[in-house]
Amino acid sequence: MVCVNKIILNDTPSLVVTTVFIQALMTVLLVHLSALLRPTRFQLPHLSLQTCISLAPVMLGDVAGFTLNAFCLREVDSTVYQVARGLALPFTILVSALSTRTPPSRGVLLCAGIVTAGFLLGVTPPPADGQGVRKTNINLLGVVYGLLASLSVAVQAVLIKRSLPYVKGSALQLAYWRNLGSAVVLLLFMLARGEVGELRSLLARGWEWKTFVYGNLLTGVVGFMICLAGTLSVKVTSPVTHMFASAGRSVLQVLLGVGWLGEGMGLQRVLSLGVILGGTGGYTWVMSLPKEEVGREEGGDVEKQLLGRREEQGEEGEGR
């Protein structure tokens, strides 16, 4: 999806908000289509002002995340863009710790540091060549957008977790509310930026619109599935786990950017990918340890209970 969005933004850099608006609107329409085709399985939420007010933070968070990520992707290559996901990890750990008042373990902090170091390694300007020239495709504005996008994504992961009770835990209904509210706000933002007039101007100049239209249709469908998957991921796991899964997905997006868009990838980027995968794998291992220990403790308790029951049965048998 990142690669397709990059192609769209390269083709129409002045229609950033319009692109995000279309993708949010596509998700709303696809939820309606799902409810129409499978009414017993998918039900549209009942629109109420109280629910809208309760979900306003998560909807505004989506608007911030959508637009900041899009502006960041417009300014930098898709491989450099992944710094936003890397920086989202420590932000998510911080926000989760503050919201739950539970400090993360040292293992989680170590893995987060490894993943973040991998992303930073991938976007650090390479050493100067023999003539003292540094060849880099990173600009300051793109980095600023990435930092802000990282913070918004981190806050959004926690907001999704807190918003699920307002829709009875339904990922589909929350996806509907999030994208419906985002579409309304993005439409106003699009009008304020004058992108409707820009769109008319492009059409009047004989603009080749196929890349824009077909690209947005594709990303709209994929975005709908990612929205559902992301909501379910936060629902059944945790915001931090969701961010680590996103970090692993970002590696695949980098590879697509290199193979599809022809973006450069030297030894520095290869090392970056290795560090990211190492940190993600390390996190999976760290998170599996407590579960195994709990499982052993629970297993021991069960054995003690069974042994106690057998002893009781033996005593009853002797009494008889």
Protein Blocks (a to p, Z undefined) as FASTA:
>chain_A
ZZmmmmmmmmmmmlmmmmmmmmmmmmmmmmmmmmmmmmmlpccddddfklmmmmmmmmmm
mmmmmmmmmmmmmmpcfklmmmmmmmmmmmmmmmmmmmnopacdfklmmmmmmmmmmmmm
mmgccdddfkopacdfbdfklmmmmmmmmmmmmmmmmmmmmmmmmnnopaklmmmmmmmm
mmmmmmmmmmmnommmmmmmmmmnopafklmmmmmmmmmmmmmmmmmmmmmmmmmmcfkl
mmmmmmmmmmmmmmmmmmmnopacdfklmmmmmmmmmmmmmmmmmmmmmmmmmmmmmmmm
mmmmmmmmmmmmmmmmmmZZ
